[in-house]
């Protein structure tokens, strides 16, 4: 029974609370039991506060009994990625450089909004050091593993959140995405991960990676991702980039009707290779939109290779990030992070400005592209999960994580909304993700198309959850 409770969606939980058929305490106990069963092996959570979660669940239960829930997610178990400030808990960011002994007295905007709406916060999920790469392992917390095959990575940098979602360790999960860090692990673990338009979800403190970085929802269903966005997208004055509030009802506008929509399907971007099994799954997924009444056209978007642009901005951000720490402490960094810091220090101001101009041109090209197409669909990842504990697929000859994730970071550069939804299983039975990209500020359209697709391709529990 508790296993089944752990896999209820947030929307299902709320409906059961309202009817009196389930309590927040029961749901929280089920999530905590899933953590107890699986976390030692998979390393999804770096911190769990069972006592605090149970107390919060009891308070939520009392509110529901009085018919006075606080908000949209009252009593729903959630997790917070350990890059995001959470009151009373250390936010160590996967790093031995962060001083645990300091005041932890402030919630980031997304955490504050969840508390205001009654969410039950279970703990903090694992991240690579400072969220710098597309897999999840760090000198502080070790290796996080994929529940589809623990010998493989769940991706990153929100790998802990993805594993927690896939394994029923909470219904809703906050991740971050600076180059794909919500969508990469969503693809590798078979869940939903949404990067909204930049500025849609307020952040504080702002990321050292600048306007590449986003905070976003991760869940087992599109409806839950939309529900979470309805909560965490409410503005916060601490973020100078926060967008004016839209109607906070993303979860209520998912009608799944995309008849007549114009959808561009790109089997690849800029000629990047895609594994045959991934390509097959994504091609079949693209055809699903035709059965839903959309007009699908195979096309190559007007994107020039942006790897150098992204790496200039990303590596410089990493160098700025560690500049706040004493030079002698940097020997404790993840070796790969230390490498890109060294590269980032070599970039000049002119290099950074040139990358910014290239980014602007890319954004304008996609703005023009979306005059013709409502949405773009691509593979989320060109590969499925590879061996855990490696920054790049062993034997690939690649040097950096961004080289094996060519479909995610371009849309951090352009600031467009993009979601990864599961679309099948590839070789060795590992999940494959479909990416749906919308025009800037077209968040509702992306979510609605993802919901329509999800009606045919929903979440599947990993083998370890059996």
Secondary structure by P-SEA (a helix, b strand, c coil): caaaaaaccaaaaaaaaaaccccaaaaaaaaaaaaaaccccccccccccaaaaaaaaaaaaaaaaaccccccccccccccccccccccccccccccccccccccccccaaaaaaaaacccccbbbbbcccccccbbbcccccbbbbcccccccccccaaaaaaaaaaccccbbbbbbcccaaaaaaaacbbbbbbccccccccccccccccccccccccccaaaaaaaaaccccccccccccccccccccccccccccccbbbbbbcccccccccaaaaaaaaaaaacccccbbbbbbccccccccaaaaaaaaaaaaaaaaccccccccccccaaaaaaaaaaaaccaaaaaaaaaaaaaaaaaaaaaaccccccccccccccccccccccccccccccccccccccaaaaaabbbbbbbbccccccbbbbbbbbbbcccaaaaaaaaaaaaaaacccccccccc
